[in-house]
Structure formats: C-alpha cells, structure tokens
C-alpha cells in the first residue's frame, strides 16, 4: 500500500505544510473579457468622432456655433460645451466628414458587441451577478459612504456590490439609449415614428448628447475605482482569475448552483 508522502513529512522531521490562505477564483468569463476590451476602443472612437460632428453644428440663430448645449439654470449659463480651446486641443474644426464616416462605421461594431454582451448575460446566467437586487440601493448608499470615508465596513457582496450593480446595469441602458437616439438622428425621415417618440429631432439630439456625457462621467469614475481597487481587480478582467481568501464565497460555486 502506497503511503502519502505529505502525511509522512512529520516522520522525516519536517514541519507540515501550512494550510492555504488564498485561492484563485474565476471572476470574469472569457466572452465578457473580450467584449469589455472590444468596447473600450470602440466607445473612445465613437465619442471622438461624435465630437467632430458636434463641432459642425450650431443653434438655429447661429448665436452659439460649436457650443449648442450648456450647463445652467434658466437664463443663467455656467458653461457652454465646449469652449474654443477644447476644440483646438482635439483638432475638431473642419473634420465633420471624417467624423461621420468613423461614427457610422464603429456604430455597427458597438451595436453587435453590445447585443452579444446582453445575449451572453441572458444565456450564461451572468446577469444574476449584474442586475440590481432588492438591497442593492441600500448597499449602494453604504458603499458610497465608505468611498467618501464617512463610514467603515462594506456590505457583503458576490461579484459586484450594490453600487456596481446599479452602475453597470445603467450603462447597458445608456448604451441602448445612445443607439436609439442615434438612429433617430441618423434616419429622422425613415424612422420618423422613433424620432417623434423621442420628442422630435432636436430633442433626440439633446438626449443623445447627454447620454454620451453620462457615459463619459461613468468612464472617469470607473477608471478611478479600478485604480483604487488595485492590481488584483484589474488582472481579473485580463486573465479572468482573481485572488481570493479561502474563507470568501466562491463565484464558481455560485455559478454551479444556478
């Protein structure tokens, strides 16, 4: 009968191996990682090309060329988007045809990638990790207070906490909204029913612009949170694996329970 060499290490005068305190857990499936990293440059090009298109626009009276939309209240305007120095920095003047070509080309990649992502979430069951739960809004408040250093102790979570569930689900909704409003702007005659539902052509443009600005805001916060979360979190989106403590709940075990 063969003997276990590890169990006999004590007989040889060697101390027993310590119990493992960490383990690897599969956090992000390959499909999610691929679609995440495809979306990153596609969205960047979509926003950049959209700015080239927006530069060419103006209000009807041509009082605010290249700066139609503003931040303010009533007649009070705090800032118009965007100032001349910004347009020069991104080399936007007189590149509208270039912007249109790139915007409409990468729009289809954004559409296909987004549709595949939603379809994968539905088929794989990964949506259970993503969509908000009943307690997500309460957890999101606690997470925000911890991030602001106003309280200590994060609520329990699985793959995402309550704030992340709300934010990532909102991004899916924003992406859908960008496609719908973009279609209403792109084909206002052929899709006149859609343009009408959105409040008309000018309103669809306004909605498209502020959905984009909301996505930019999310992106800035997302990058900051990734940096604060550290290398282990970033590595999981590259390799799919995250280092976890042994006593932490296993995502893979939860997947097998579905």
N, C-alpha and C positions, 0 to 999 in steps of 0.2 A: 504493500500500500504506500503510495507516494505521500510525503508529508509536505505541508505548506511551509515554504522557506521563510515567509514573513512571520508566521506564528512562532517559528523557532529562533527568531533573531535574539530573543532574550536568553536562550540557552547558550548562544555564542558570546554572550557578554555585551551585546549591542542593545541600546535602548530602543523601544518600539517606536515606529513611525508615528508622528503626531497626526491627529485627525485633521482632515482638510477643513479649512475655514471658508474657502471660496470655491466657486464653480462657474462654469460657462453656461449661459442660458441663451437660447435663440430668441432674439428680440424682434428683428425685422426680417420677414421672408425676402427671398431674392427678388421677386416681382416688385414688391414695394420699394426696395432699394433702387432698382433700375428706373422705375417711373419717377421716383423722387429726384434722382440726379439728371434725368432727361428734362424734367420740368424746370430745373434751376436755370440753365442757359436759355431755354425757350422763353420763359417768362421775362428774363432780362432783355432779350431781343424784342419781345412784344412791347414791353414798356418803352424801350428806347425808340423803336420805330413809331410807336404811338405819339411820342413827344415830337418827332419830326413832322407828323401830320398835324398835331395840335398847333404847332408854331404857325402854320399857314392860315389859321382860322382867325376870325375876329367877330365882334358883335355886329349887328346889322348897321348901326350908325358909324362903325369904324372908329369908335372913341377909344377902344381898348384892344388894339391889334396885338396878337400873340399872348394876351392875358385876359381871356374871357372870364374865367372863374376866379372867385375871390373868397377870402375868409373875412367875415364881418357880421354885423348885426344891423338889419335895416339899412339906412343910408350910410352907416359907419363902416368903412372898409379898413381892416387891419393890414392886409397884404393881398396883392393880386398875384396869381400864379400864371406865368412865372416872370421874374424881373429879367432885364436885358443881360445882366452878367451871367445868369444861368444859361440862357440860350447860347451865348458865346462859348461857355465852358463845354457844352455838349455838342458844339458845332452843328446846331439845328437849322440856322437860316438857309432857305432855298434848297432843302433836301426832301421836299414833300414826296416826290415821285419815288425816291429811294425808300422812304418810309412806308409808302403804300405797298410797294412790292414785297418788302420784307414782312410787313404786318399781315398781309393776306396769306403769304406762304406759310409762316410759322403758326398762323391761326389754326390751320388744319392739323399740325402736329400737336398743338395744345389740346385740340378737341379730341383727337384719337387717344392721346396719352391719358387725358382726364377720364374719358369713357372707359378705357381699360382699367384704370385705377378703381373706379366705382364698381365696375363689374367684378374685379378681383376681390374687393372687400365683401361683396354680396355672396360670392360663391365660396370663398375660403372661410368665411365667418369672422374675419379680422375686424369687421365692423363692430363686433362686441367690445373690442378694446377701445374703439374710437368714438362712437356716438355717446352723447351725454346720458348719464343715469339720473335717477331722482335726486340723489345727493350731490350731483356734480356742481350745481350752482353754489351750494353751501361750502363745498370743498374749495371751489374757485376763490371765494372770498378769503378763506383761511390761507390758501397758497399765496394770494396777493399780499396779505398782511405779513406773511413770513418774508416774502421778497422785499417788502418795504422795511423790514427789520422792526415791525411793530408788535410782533409776537413770535414765539418759538414753537416748533413742533409741527411737522407736516402731517396732514391726514393720510391714512393708509391708501395705497393705490396698487394697481396692477401694472399694466404697460404705461398708461398715461394717468396723470392726476386730473382732477375736475376741470381746472383751468385749461389744460391742454386739450381735453375732450371738447370743450366748448369752442376753443380757438380753431382746432383742426377741422371740426365739422363746419364752422363758419367759413373757413377758407374754401371748402368744397362748394358751399352755397355761393360765395363770392365769385368763384370760377365759373359756375353755371350762369350767374347774373351777367358776368362780363361777356360770355358767349351770346347770350340772348340779346343784350343791349347792343353788342357789336353787330349782330345780324340785322337788327332794326336800323342801324345807321348805314350798314353796308348795302342793304337792299330795301330802302324805305318804300319803294313802289311795289315790288314783288311781295314783300312781307308787310304790307300796309296794315293788316289786321294786328300784327305784333307791335308795330310802331304806335298804333292807336292805343293799344292796351297799356303801353308804357308811358302814355301821356303826350305823344307826338314826337316829332323828330328832335326838336331842341331839348325836350326833357330826356329823351333816350341818350342824347349826347352827355347831358349833365350827369345822369345816372352812371353811364359808362366811365366817365372821368373820375367820379368819387369812389366807385368801386375799385378802380385802379389805385387811387391814392390810399384806400383802406388796405389793399393788398401790399403796397409798399410799406405802410406802417407795420403790418404784421411781419413782413420780412425782416425789418430792422429789429423788432422785438425778438423774433425767433433766433436771429443770429446772436444777439446779446445773450439770450437764455442758453443757447448751445455752448457759448464760451464759458458762461458761469457754471454750467453743468459739468464741464471738464471733458477730458480725453475719452474716458470710458463711454460716455454717451455718444460722442461723435463717431468713435470707432464702430459702434453698433450699427450705425447707418452705412458704414462702408463694408464691414465684414458680416454683419448680421448678428454677431455674438456680443453679449455684454457680460462683464464680470459681476457676479452677484455673491452675496453672502449665502452660506449654506442654509441658514435659517429663513431666508427670504422665500416668498412664494414663487413657484416656478411657472413661467408663462407657458412653457411647453406642456406642462401637466394640465394647465387650464385648457389649452387647445384640444388635448385628447379627451376632455370631458364634454366637449360640445356634441 
